[in-house]
Amino acid sequence: MLGLYANVAIAWMMAMVADLVINKPLGWSPPGIEFRRAHLYDINPVGVGAMGIASLLSVVAHLGAFGPMAQAYSALIALVTAFVTSPLIAWATKGRYYLARRVIPLVPDPAPVTEGTYRRLQTCCICEREYEGQDVVHCPAYQGPICSLCCALDARCDDLCKPDARLSAQWTAALRRLLPRRMWPQLDAGLAQFMLLMGVVAPTLAVLLALVHGLAARATSSLGPQAGEIAPMLREAFFAAYFLMLIVAGIVAWWLVLAQQSRRAAQEESNRQTDALYREIESHRRTDEELQKARQEADRANQAKSRYITTISHELRTPLNSILGYAQLLEEDEAMPAHRRQAVSVIHRGGDHLLGLAELARMFELQAAGRGIGFRFEVDGSLPDVVRTDEKRLR
């Protein structure tokens, strides 16, 4: 088992080495190293494909399928295969499966870093810690910057930032290239995920049972003449066990697919409700801002009206007080003829009446302005000269 693990580890390391020393200099992969999950495909066929092919060949060679020489050099087979297949796959795919979306900085590029200066930091909306801009990305699920650690640990966003870069989407797209169009609805209904699970489970079970069968065959080989009779029976028993386990695994895999689809449907509905709530909150916020702005404008208009009315009232009261004062002095003059006194009394009453109207208009104007009601004061000739009533109640 340690030898098998060593072959897989060698295949993985050499796939990365080939990407660094061959693919990047030739321009078949991005020049930089991107580690943020939000910008990466779930499966990159360059690395995964090279490691998978190299691991499969080396493991088969390690099990003795290609003879004792290949079994002895199984690690070298893993090394050479991964180092060769990685550039070939990168050339065939044109490096399109490295970055899932274009890298857009959240803030303008900072000034060159010199001694004693620091890069501009961004605050993660989840952990609320500060990180450099290269370690932060915009998250459409949380509508804010998120660090690579929180992005990697999040399991609820369903990769909204890269819907076409998810493993299920990649697998479905690959099956659509191979299968006819009439089967596409079944793929979207869960068949694609089921085929993916069974594509992993079936060979894994086959390898495990093959290893167990090999150990059992070695144990029965020491039985002598009976080993030839036991070997076919043992092989049939392992085949029967494999197909029985495959049926059970298929049932479990389909149940997992249905559970995953149910969970995803519930999560999508929750995301829709959350987005609707965010939009409603934003709409209320904008409405409150508009109302606050309108209220401020109304207050400024009311204050302007109040200043205008106060000024007009002051401008009216100043000459009226002079008129009323001199009219009162003329009425108290005993030397004034009777017909002149009557004229002065008319002036006095008219001045009092106008002064009272100016006060009433100002009072009601302010009250109406406080309630947002327009108030207009007009005087025509239909008002009576005298009304017999209680002055206080009338006011």
C-alpha positions as CSV (number, residue, x, y, z in Angstrom):
1,M,0.0,0.0,0.0
2,L,2.9,2.4,0.7
3,G,4.3,1.7,-2.8
4,L,0.9,2.6,-4.3
5,Y,0.7,5.8,-2.4
6,A,4.2,6.7,-3.4
7,N,3.4,6.3,-7.1
8,V,0.3,8.5,-6.7
9,A,2.4,11.1,-4.8
10,I,5.1,11.1,-7.5
11,A,2.5,11.6,-10.2
12,W,1.0,14.5,-8.4
13,M,4.4,16.2,-7.8
14,M,5.6,15.8,-11.3
15,A,2.4,17.1,-12.8
16,M,3.0,20.3,-10.8
17,V,6.7,20.4,-11.8
18,A,5.8,20.1,-15.5
19,D,3.3,22.9,-15.2
20,L,5.9,25.2,-13.6
21,V,8.9,24.4,-15.8
22,I,7.1,23.7,-19.2
23,N,3.6,25.1,-19.3
24,K,4.1,28.5,-17.9
25,P,7.2,29.4,-19.9
26,L,5.4,28.3,-23.1
27,G,2.3,30.3,-22.2
28,W,0.0,27.3,-21.9
29,S,-0.9,28.3,-18.3
30,P,-1.2,31.7,-16.5
31,P,2.1,33.3,-15.6
32,G,1.2,33.7,-11.9
33,I,0.0,31.1,-9.4
34,E,-3.6,31.6,-8.4
35,F,-4.7,30.0,-5.1
36,R,-8.1,31.7,-4.6
37,R,-10.8,29.2,-5.0
38,A,-13.2,31.8,-6.4
39,H,-10.9,32.1,-9.5
40,L,-10.2,28.4,-10.1
41,Y,-12.0,25.6,-11.9
42,D,-13.0,22.7,-9.6
43,I,-11.2,20.3,-11.9
44,N,-8.2,21.3,-14.1
45,P,-7.7,18.5,-16.7
46,V,-4.0,19.5,-16.9
47,G,-3.1,18.6,-13.4
48,V,-5.8,16.1,-12.6
49,G,-5.6,14.4,-16.0
50,A,-1.8,14.1,-15.9
51,M,-1.9,12.8,-12.3
52,G,-4.7,10.4,-13.0
53,I,-3.1,8.9,-16.1
54,A,0.3,8.6,-14.4
55,S,-1.2,7.1,-11.3
56,L,-3.2,4.5,-13.2
57,L,-0.3,3.3,-15.3
58,S,2.1,3.2,-12.3
59,V,-0.4,1.4,-10.1
60,V,-1.1,-1.2,-12.8
61,A,2.6,-1.6,-13.3
62,H,3.2,-1.9,-9.6
63,L,0.6,-4.7,-9.5
64,G,2.6,-6.7,-12.0
65,A,0.4,-6.3,-15.1
66,F,3.3,-5.3,-17.3
67,G,5.8,-7.7,-16.0
68,P,8.5,-7.7,-13.3
69,M,10.6,-5.0,-15.1
70,A,7.7,-2.5,-15.2
71,Q,6.8,-3.5,-11.6
72,A,10.3,-2.6,-10.5
73,Y,10.2,0.8,-12.2
74,S,6.6,1.8,-11.5
75,A,7.7,5.0,-9.7
76,L,9.7,6.0,-12.8
77,I,6.7,5.3,-15.0
78,A,4.6,7.6,-12.8
79,L,7.3,10.3,-13.0
80,V,7.8,10.2,-16.8
81,T,4.1,9.9,-17.6
82,A,3.0,12.9,-15.5
83,F,5.9,15.0,-16.8
84,V,4.9,14.2,-20.5
85,T,1.1,14.2,-20.3
86,S,0.8,17.5,-18.4
87,P,2.2,19.7,-21.3
88,L,0.3,17.6,-23.8
89,I,-3.1,18.2,-22.1
90,A,-2.2,21.9,-21.5
91,W,-1.5,22.3,-25.2
92,A,-4.7,20.5,-26.2
93,T,-6.9,22.6,-23.9
94,K,-5.1,25.9,-24.6
95,G,-4.9,26.6,-20.8
96,R,-8.6,27.5,-20.6
97,Y,-9.3,25.5,-17.4
98,Y,-7.0,27.4,-15.1
99,L,-8.9,30.6,-14.3
100,A,-12.7,30.4,-14.0
101,R,-13.2,34.2,-14.2
102,R,-11.2,37.3,-14.9
103,V,-9.3,38.8,-12.0
104,I,-10.7,42.3,-11.2
105,P,-9.0,44.1,-8.3
106,L,-11.4,45.5,-5.7
107,V,-9.3,48.7,-5.5
108,P,-6.9,50.4,-7.9
109,D,-3.4,49.0,-8.0
110,P,-1.4,50.4,-5.1
111,A,1.8,52.3,-5.5
112,P,5.0,50.2,-5.7
113,V,5.9,48.7,-2.4
114,T,9.1,50.2,-1.0
115,E,10.8,49.8,2.3
116,G,8.7,51.2,5.1
117,T,5.4,51.1,3.1
118,Y,2.6,48.6,3.1
119,R,0.0,47.5,0.6
120,R,-3.6,48.7,0.9
121,L,-5.6,46.2,3.0
122,Q,-9.1,45.0,2.5
123,T,-11.5,43.9,5.3
124,C,-13.2,40.5,4.8
125,C,-17.0,40.7,5.2
126,I,-17.1,37.3,7.0
127,C,-14.2,37.2,9.5
128,E,-13.8,41.0,9.5
129,R,-10.0,40.7,9.3
130,E,-7.7,42.8,7.0
131,Y,-5.9,41.1,4.1
132,E,-3.9,42.2,1.1
133,G,-5.8,42.8,-2.1
134,Q,-4.3,39.7,-3.7
135,D,-5.9,37.5,-1.0
136,V,-9.4,39.0,-1.2
137,V,-12.1,38.7,-3.9
138,H,-15.6,40.0,-4.3
139,C,-18.3,37.5,-3.3
140,P,-21.7,37.8,-5.0
141,A,-23.3,35.7,-2.3
142,Y,-22.4,38.0,0.6
143,Q,-22.1,41.1,-1.6
144,G,-18.7,42.1,-0.2
145,P,-15.0,41.3,-0.2
146,I,-14.1,37.8,1.2
147,C,-10.7,36.4,2.0
148,S,-9.5,33.2,0.5
149,L,-9.8,31.2,3.7
150,C,-13.5,32.1,4.3
151,C,-14.1,31.5,0.6
152,A,-12.6,28.0,0.9
153,L,-14.6,27.1,4.1
154,D,-17.9,28.4,2.8
155,A,-20.4,25.6,1.8
156,R,-23.6,27.6,1.2
157,C,-22.8,29.9,-1.7
158,D,-22.8,27.0,-4.2
159,D,-20.1,28.9,-6.1
160,L,-22.3,31.7,-7.4
161,C,-19.1,33.5,-8.6
162,K,-18.3,30.7,-11.1
163,P,-21.4,28.7,-12.0
164,D,-19.7,27.1,-15.1
165,A,-16.5,26.1,-13.3
166,R,-18.1,23.7,-10.8
167,L,-17.3,20.0,-11.1
168,S,-20.9,19.1,-11.8
169,A,-21.1,21.8,-14.6
170,Q,-17.8,20.6,-16.1
171,W,-19.0,17.0,-16.1
172,T,-22.4,17.9,-17.6
173,A,-20.7,19.9,-20.3
174,A,-18.4,17.0,-21.1
175,L,-21.3,14.6,-21.3
176,R,-23.3,16.9,-23.6
177,R,-20.4,16.8,-26.1
178,L,-20.6,13.0,-26.1
179,L,-24.3,12.3,-25.8
180,P,-27.2,13.2,-28.1
181,R,-29.3,16.3,-27.4
182,R,-32.4,14.2,-26.5
183,M,-30.6,13.0,-23.4
184,W,-29.7,16.4,-22.1
185,P,-32.9,16.8,-19.9
186,Q,-32.0,13.5,-18.2
187,L,-28.5,14.8,-17.6
188,D,-29.9,17.9,-15.9
189,A,-32.3,15.7,-13.9
190,G,-29.5,13.9,-12.0
191,L,-28.2,11.4,-14.5
192,A,-24.9,13.3,-14.9
193,Q,-24.2,13.3,-11.2
194,F,-25.1,9.6,-10.9
195,M,-22.7,8.7,-13.8
196,L,-20.0,10.7,-12.1
197,L,-20.4,9.0,-8.8
198,M,-20.6,5.5,-10.3
199,G,-17.6,6.4,-12.5
200,V,-15.6,6.8,-9.3
201,V,-17.2,4.0,-7.2
202,A,-17.2,1.2,-9.8
203,P,-13.4,1.3,-10.5
204,T,-12.6,1.9,-6.8
205,L,-14.6,-1.2,-5.9
206,A,-12.9,-3.2,-8.7
207,V,-9.4,-2.2,-7.6
208,L,-10.2,-3.1,-3.9
209,L,-11.7,-6.5,-4.8
210,A,-8.9,-7.2,-7.2
211,L,-6.4,-6.6,-4.5
212,V,-8.3,-8.9,-2.1
213,H,-8.7,-11.5,-4.8
214,G,-4.9,-11.4,-5.5
215,L,-4.2,-12.0,-1.8
216,A,-6.7,-14.8,-1.7
217,A,-5.3,-16.4,-4.8
218,R,-1.8,-16.3,-3.3
219,A,-3.1,-17.9,-0.1
220,T,-4.9,-20.7,-2.1
221,S,-1.8,-21.4,-4.3
222,S,-0.2,-23.2,-1.4
223,L,-2.9,-25.8,-1.3
224,G,-1.3,-27.8,-4.2
225,P,-3.6,-29.7,-6.5
226,Q,-6.8,-28.2,-5.0
227,A,-5.7,-24.7,-5.9
228,G,-6.7,-25.3,-9.6
229,E,-10.3,-26.2,-8.5
230,I,-10.6,-23.4,-6.0
231,A,-9.4,-20.6,-8.3
232,P,-12.4,-20.5,-10.6
233,M,-14.8,-20.8,-7.7
234,L,-13.0,-17.9,-6.0
235,R,-13.1,-15.8,-9.1
236,E,-16.8,-16.3,-9.5
237,A,-17.4,-15.5,-5.9
238,F,-15.5,-12.2,-6.2
239,F,-17.4,-11.3,-9.4
240,A,-20.7,-12.0,-7.7
241,A,-19.7,-9.9,-4.7
242,Y,-18.5,-7.1,-7.0
243,F,-21.8,-6.9,-8.9
244,L,-23.8,-7.1,-5.7
245,M,-21.8,-4.3,-4.1
246,L,-22.1,-2.4,-7.4
247,I,-25.9,-2.6,-7.2
248,V,-25.9,-1.5,-3.6
249,A,-23.5,1.4,-4.4
250,G,-25.8,2.4,-7.3
251,I,-28.8,2.7,-5.0
252,V,-26.8,4.7,-2.5
253,A,-25.4,6.9,-5.2
254,W,-28.9,7.7,-6.6
255,W,-30.1,8.5,-3.1
256,L,-27.2,10.8,-2.7
257,V,-27.9,12.5,-6.0
258,L,-31.6,13.0,-5.0
259,A,-30.5,14.4,-1.6
260,Q,-28.0,16.7,-3.3
261,Q,-30.6,18.0,-5.7
262,S,-33.1,18.6,-2.9
263,R,-30.5,20.4,-0.9
264,R,-29.4,22.5,-3.9
265,A,-33.1,23.4,-4.7
266,A,-33.6,24.5,-1.1
267,Q,-30.4,26.5,-1.1
268,E,-31.3,28.2,-4.4
269,E,-34.7,29.1,-3.0
270,S,-33.0,30.4,0.1
271,N,-30.6,32.4,-2.0
272,R,-33.5,33.8,-4.1
273,Q,-35.3,34.8,-0.9
274,T,-32.1,36.4,0.5
275,D,-31.5,38.3,-2.7
276,A,-35.1,39.5,-2.7
277,L,-34.7,40.6,0.9
278,Y,-31.5,42.4,0.1
279,R,-33.2,44.2,-2.8
280,E,-36.1,45.1,-0.6
281,I,-33.8,46.5,2.1
282,E,-31.9,48.4,-0.5
283,S,-35.2,49.8,-1.9
284,H,-36.3,50.8,1.5
285,R,-33.0,52.5,2.2
286,R,-33.2,54.4,-1.1
287,T,-36.8,55.4,-0.3
288,D,-35.8,56.5,3.2
289,E,-33.0,58.6,1.7
290,E,-35.4,60.2,-0.8
291,L,-37.9,60.9,1.9
292,Q,-35.3,62.3,4.2
293,K,-34.1,64.5,1.3
294,A,-37.7,65.6,0.5
295,R,-38.3,66.3,4.2
296,Q,-35.2,68.4,4.4
297,E,-36.2,70.4,1.3
298,A,-39.7,70.8,2.8
299,D,-38.2,72.1,6.0
300,R,-36.0,74.5,4.2
301,A,-39.0,75.7,2.2
302,N,-41.1,76.1,5.4
303,Q,-38.3,78.0,7.0
304,A,-38.1,80.3,4.0
305,K,-41.9,80.8,4.1
306,S,-41.8,81.5,7.8
307,R,-39.0,84.1,7.2
308,Y,-41.0,85.6,4.4
309,I,-44.2,85.8,6.4
310,T,-42.4,87.2,9.4
311,T,-40.8,89.9,7.2
312,I,-44.1,90.8,5.6
313,S,-45.9,90.9,8.9
314,H,-43.2,93.1,10.3
315,E,-43.4,95.4,7.2
316,L,-47.2,95.6,7.7
317,R,-47.2,96.1,11.4
318,T,-44.7,98.9,11.4
319,P,-46.8,101.4,9.3
320,L,-50.0,100.1,10.8
321,N,-48.9,100.8,14.3
322,S,-48.0,104.4,13.2
323,I,-51.4,104.8,11.5
324,L,-53.2,103.4,14.5
325,G,-51.2,105.6,16.9
326,Y,-51.9,108.8,15.1
327,A,-55.6,107.8,14.5
328,Q,-55.9,107.3,18.3
329,L,-54.4,110.7,19.0
330,L,-56.7,112.4,16.5
331,E,-59.8,110.7,18.0
332,E,-58.8,112.1,21.4
333,D,-58.4,115.6,20.0
334,E,-61.5,117.6,21.3
335,A,-61.0,120.3,18.8
336,M,-61.6,118.0,15.8
337,P,-65.0,118.4,14.1
338,A,-67.5,115.6,14.4
339,H,-67.4,114.6,10.7
340,R,-63.6,114.4,10.8
341,R,-63.7,112.4,14.0
342,Q,-66.0,109.8,12.3
343,A,-63.5,109.6,9.4
344,V,-60.6,109.1,11.8
345,S,-62.7,106.3,13.6
346,V,-63.1,104.6,10.2
347,I,-59.4,104.7,9.7
348,H,-58.8,103.3,13.2
349,R,-61.2,100.5,12.7
350,G,-59.8,99.6,9.3
351,G,-56.3,99.6,10.6
352,D,-57.3,97.4,13.5
353,H,-59.1,95.1,11.1
354,L,-56.0,94.8,8.8
355,L,-53.7,94.3,11.7
356,G,-55.9,91.5,13.0
357,L,-56.0,89.8,9.6
358,A,-52.3,90.0,9.2
359,E,-51.8,88.2,12.6
360,L,-54.4,85.5,11.7
361,A,-52.8,84.9,8.3
362,R,-49.4,84.5,9.9
363,M,-50.7,82.2,12.6
364,F,-52.5,79.9,10.2
365,E,-49.7,80.0,7.6
366,L,-47.3,78.6,10.2
367,Q,-49.7,75.9,11.4
368,A,-50.4,74.9,7.8
369,A,-46.7,74.8,6.9
370,G,-46.0,72.6,9.8
371,R,-48.5,70.0,8.4
372,G,-47.4,70.4,4.8
373,I,-50.6,72.2,3.8
374,G,-50.6,75.1,1.4
375,F,-52.2,78.3,2.7
376,R,-53.2,81.4,0.7
377,F,-54.7,84.6,2.1
378,E,-56.9,86.7,-0.2
379,V,-59.1,89.7,0.7
380,D,-62.1,90.6,-1.4
381,G,-64.9,93.1,-1.0
382,S,-67.4,90.6,0.4
383,L,-66.3,90.8,4.0
384,P,-68.8,92.6,6.3
385,D,-67.6,95.8,8.0
386,V,-69.0,94.8,11.4
387,V,-69.8,91.4,13.0
388,R,-71.6,91.2,16.4
389,T,-70.0,88.3,18.2
390,D,-67.5,87.4,20.9
391,E,-64.0,88.5,19.7
392,K,-62.1,85.7,21.5
393,R,-64.3,82.9,20.2
394,L,-64.2,84.4,16.7
395,R,-60.4,84.5,16.7
